[in-house]
């Protein structure tokens, strides 16, 4: 196996990765949807925590974590999400995950969050 080092100018900087993975949120009916894109790793945990705390404190409905654009999610980010799920549960609200990739789904399963994954809606005939 060969290891290829990229020159410093070609390496994605910590700031670039963080910008791409910085979570944002929007209202979707009575629910708040948190969009996570790019790599959700330890470098974005504080931003994820802040957005999730803001959503939990400023809205009254359920919260959806949209992972459709997430290319990677690590255990540090899932810990933040699991804490958010527990906070919402105490308030009688629900956290669900939308469109996780198969690897993200496995990480969610490891944390006991598989039941929180939204099932795709079947098309009506």
Residue, then its C-alpha position, 0 to 999 in steps of 0.5 A: x500500500x502506498x501513501x501519497x501526501x498532498x502538498x499543503x495547498x491541495x489539502x482541504x483545510x480544517x476551515x473548509x471541511x467545517x464550512x461544508x459540514x456546518x449544520x443549518x436548520x429550517x422549519x418544515x411545517x411543525x417540525x424543525x429540520x437540521x441539515x448536515x452535509x459533508x463530513x460530520x466529525x469531531x471538528x463540527x461537534x460544537x457547531x452541531x451542538x449549538x444548532x441543535x440546542x437552538x432548535x430545541x430551545x426555539x421550537x416546540x415541534x419534533x426535530x428531523x436530522x437530514x443526513x442526505x448530504x452527509x458523506x461521513x458521520x463519526x461517533x462524536x457527532x452521533x453522541x451529540x445527536x443522541x444527547x439531543x434525542x434524550x433532551x427532546x424525549x424528556x420534553x415529549x418531542x421526537x428526533x428522527x433521522x432522514x436519509x442516512x447512508x448505509x454507513x451512517x445507519x450502522x453508526x446510528x444502530x450502534x448508538x441505539x438510534x435505529x428506531x429514530x430513522x424515518x421510513x421512506x413514504x410509499x408513493x400513493x396510487 
